[in-house]
């Protein structure tokens, strides 16, 4: 397979502002005027290139950002949304109707799980949760009513790795759409290059990188993105999860440095994972040979960007996890906070935070222990110094 270079695709895009600015001009308007009534009608019908009607439908900055993200994932088009959940929910509602079913990985973001488990059944859309690493279990869960196979490229929070090529083969054999949330591994893995039909990101995380903006994106074929935006039955149009142009502009600027940031996130995470595993801690990181899907990740990855910046450490109990995180925050080694992709390391106990929507008994079945700490490793310049300071905290708490 020819090597895919997503950062080059972004870099090759050229946008100039209205007055020749090196950044495109921000259209700070909710609605747009026309010189003729016919042009307004044609725009409303989607038949006019370069004209804008109303910012919930489209705006110049949102289209610029969408084009850049489509280039990153290697898809024909993309639609940005006001949040990652805004992207996820509209995709699933666009692809499924009453009576349809979804087969989903059991280890996914808690908000996605809650939407599938608790809200979609109100529209008679059911979800079967499976071990996404077990191809036989995935295929066995498919019924004539199944329309979507859903997973995360690297799962939240257990860091299971989905075999996109195998899942795409199963999905397309049964005429399903493979939808992949790639939030944990932008640039590192390119799901569309391995057969995914739709790729989703929470732009809030690594892609924006500064924890100051909420956003999401759906990348796919031009036909599917057009369906999402359709004024009559498009979920993204009618549910209205529209991104503000000022936020789109901010994310587009930050996207230009994503390739540099992901390399550093990955380098630092690998360094800490190797050191902590050597110290005897229970570490999960796809870059470690001990990870059950290490070789799979290597086969799918864009090598220059590494194995991403997410790792977990299981310290045994929730009390120890909380004490360690509080001490690390006190020592300015990171922040006890949800989310990820920030320049500073972020850590949380997902069982009581980002995965708390998943019932405790189901957390136990999937292997989510109460002592698990999820780390989003930051951009620290001297990672050896960070390691030594973190290790001193672990010794003080009695984790080591």
Secondary structure, 3 states (H helix, E strand, C coil): CCCCCHHHHHHCCCCCCCCCCCCCCCCCCCECCCCCHHHHHHHHCCCCCCCCCECCCCCHHHHHHHHHHHHHHCCCEEEEECCHHHHHHHHHHHHCCCCCEEEEECCCCHHHHHHHHHHHHHHCCEEEEECCCCHHHHHHCCCCCEEEEEEECECCCCCCECCHHHHHHHHHHCCCEEEEECHHHCCCECHHHHCCCEEEEECCCCCCCCCCCCCEEEEECHHHHHHHHCCCCCHHHHHCCCCCHHHHHHHHHHHCCHHHHHHHHHHHHHHHHHHHHHCCCEEECCCCCCCCCHHHHHHHECHHHCCCCEEEEECCCHHHHHHHHHHHHHCCCCEECCCCCCCCCEEECHHHCCCCCCCHHHHHHHCCCCCEEEEECCCCCCHHHHHHHHHHHHHHHCCC
